[in-house]
Amino acid sequence: MTHMMKTPPTIHKTDLPELVNRGKVRDLYKLGGRMMIIATDRISAFDVVMNEPVPGKGVLLTQMSRFWLQTLPACLPHHLDYVVDDEQIPVDYAPYVDQLRGRAMVVKRVEILPIECIVRGYIIGSGWKEYQASGTISGVKLPAGLRRAERLPMPVFTPSTKAVVGHDVPITFDQAIETTDRFLATKRSISVEPGELMEQVRRRSLDIYSQAARHAEERGIILADTKFEFGLHNGELLLADEVLTPDSSRFWPLEHYRIGDDQPSFDKQFLRDYLESIGWNKQPPPPPIPDEIIARTHQGYEDVYRRLTS
């Protein structure tokens, strides 16, 4: 079952009570003992937020996350309580329901782990560059002779750091344990072994990826790689943040898949290609984006949503 709606209002930025943080795409609010995550229609490329929003993008991202959280058994347990609609509106936020409907998730408050949990089923992007240099990805030795965009013999868990500024840095599984150890040492109320915790994270990441990749392939889409966030809530490991969206995953149309080539993708690659073509230096301020590029970018998000959720 899908939860698509009539054309929602375009939301570039929210300014509601109890704002905690504004990310590149999401605005985060405190909601008593819970949090509210609002996916706006902002879009970023090369770590710079564009001035023009992509209308409806935030609703598509939220509905896709909800679809996976409600569909894949491996996503449980997770942080989502509900997505705001006309029947479920947080106390004191009824005046803002038009800004929240379909795009705001009310979630449990979790202590997010300082690790990006990346699973790769195909070798592309930064993983391909590392493999060419060393034959490994995040310290995991891979077979020789793999070609660009080739399917890996088995999906690989390749964690990275979370950079406050700049780009995330790939790390080995042992380094992920060390990073988590330092994090847990600052949380006296949490009594869990970092090695045991990261084993859970790796196992759950691989399970979710495998279930999602199988679902996607049945619908003519390759899930090349994806990124998860996990956090702790009352000592329990919960899947958190967005899940398996075009902003956190590489989706390729199966009908156009060719090993060794660039793959067309259902994400903001169309926007990135445009920005590359005009010679932008990838530093703020961003250049103006033509309406046609915005429309084509939106179409990619909507196409993958409809194909995956039927």
PEBELKA-V63685 format. One record per backbone hydrogen bond with DSSP energy under -1.0 kcal/mol. NH is the residue of the N-H (numbers start at 0). CO is the residue of the C=O. E is the energy in kcal/mol with one decimal. If there is no record, write none. Layout:
# PEBELKA-V63685
NH & CO & E
NH & CO & E
This chain:
# PEBELKA-V63685
19 & 27 & -3.5
20 & 27 & -1.5
22 & 25 & -3.4
26 & 37 & -2.3
27 & 20 & -3.3
28 & 35 & -2.6
29 & 17 & -2.5
30 & 33 & -2.8
33 & 30 & -2.2
34 & 106 & -2.4
35 & 28 & -2.6
36 & 104 & -2.9
37 & 26 & -2.9
38 & 102 & -2.4
39 & 24 & -1.9
40 & 10 & -3.6
44 & 47 & -2.4
47 & 44 & -1.5
49 & 42 & -3.0
53 & 40 & -2.9
56 & 53 & -2.3
59 & 55 & -2.1
60 & 56 & -2.5
61 & 57 & -2.4
62 & 58 & -2.9
63 & 59 & -2.1
64 & 60 & -2.3
65 & 61 & -2.6
66 & 62 & -2.3
67 & 63 & -2.2
68 & 64 & -2.5
69 & 65 & -2.1
71 & 67 & -2.6
74 & 71 & -1.6
75 & 72 & -1.5
78 & 238 & -2.0
80 & 105 & -2.8
81 & 105 & -1.6
83 & 103 & -2.6
84 & 87 & -1.6
92 & 89 & -2.2
95 & 92 & -1.7
96 & 93 & -1.6
98 & 95 & -1.6
100 & 96 & -2.9
101 & 83 & -2.9
102 & 99 & -1.9
103 & 99 & -1.8
104 & 36 & -2.8
105 & 81 & -3.1
106 & 34 & -2.9
107 & 78 & -2.7
110 & 231 & -2.6
111 & 109 & -1.0
112 & 229 & -2.7
115 & 159 & -2.8
116 & 227 & -2.1
117 & 115 & -1.1
118 & 225 & -2.3
119 & 155 & -2.7
120 & 223 & -2.9
121 & 223 & -1.5
122 & 149 & -2.1
126 & 123 & -1.1
128 & 124 & -1.7
129 & 125 & -2.3
130 & 126 & -2.4
131 & 127 & -2.4
132 & 128 & -1.5
133 & 129 & -2.7
134 & 130 & -2.3
136 & 139 & -1.7
139 & 136 & -2.4
141 & 134 & -2.4
148 & 122 & -3.3
149 & 146 & -2.1
151 & 120 & -2.8
155 & 119 & -2.6
157 & 117 & -3.2
159 & 115 & -1.7
160 & 168 & -2.6
170 & 158 & -2.2
175 & 171 & -1.9
176 & 172 & -1.9
177 & 173 & -2.1
178 & 174 & -2.6
179 & 175 & -2.4
180 & 176 & -2.4
181 & 177 & -2.1
182 & 178 & -1.8
183 & 179 & -3.0
184 & 180 & -1.9
185 & 182 & -1.2
186 & 183 & -1.5
189 & 186 & -2.0
196 & 192 & -2.6
197 & 193 & -2.7
198 & 194 & -1.8
199 & 195 & -1.8
200 & 196 & -2.4
201 & 197 & -2.8
202 & 198 & -2.5
203 & 199 & -2.9
204 & 200 & -2.6
205 & 201 & -2.4
206 & 202 & -2.2
207 & 203 & -2.8
208 & 204 & -2.4
209 & 205 & -2.4
210 & 206 & -2.3
211 & 207 & -2.6
212 & 208 & -3.2
213 & 209 & -1.9
214 & 210 & -2.1
215 & 211 & -2.9
216 & 212 & -2.6
217 & 213 & -1.8
218 & 215 & -1.4
219 & 216 & -1.8
220 & 215 & -2.2
221 & 251 & -3.4
223 & 249 & -2.5
225 & 118 & -2.1
226 & 247 & -1.5
227 & 116 & -2.6
230 & 237 & -2.4
231 & 110 & -1.9
232 & 235 & -2.5
235 & 232 & -2.0
237 & 230 & -3.4
238 & 76 & -2.0
239 & 228 & -2.8
247 & 244 & -1.1
248 & 244 & -1.0
249 & 224 & -2.6
251 & 221 & -2.7
253 & 219 & -2.5
255 & 252 & -1.4
256 & 253 & -1.3
259 & 147 & -3.1
260 & 257 & -1.7
265 & 250 & -2.2
266 & 264 & -1.4
271 & 267 & -2.6
272 & 268 & -3.1
273 & 269 & -1.8
274 & 270 & -2.5
275 & 271 & -2.5
276 & 272 & -2.2
277 & 273 & -1.3
278 & 275 & -1.2
279 & 274 & -1.5
293 & 289 & -1.9
294 & 290 & -2.7
295 & 291 & -2.4
296 & 292 & -2.2
297 & 293 & -2.5
298 & 294 & -2.1
299 & 295 & -1.6
300 & 296 & -1.6
301 & 297 & -2.6
302 & 298 & -2.8
303 & 299 & -2.0
304 & 300 & -1.9
305 & 301 & -2.6
306 & 302 & -2.5
307 & 303 & -2.3
308 & 304 & -2.4
309 & 305 & -1.4
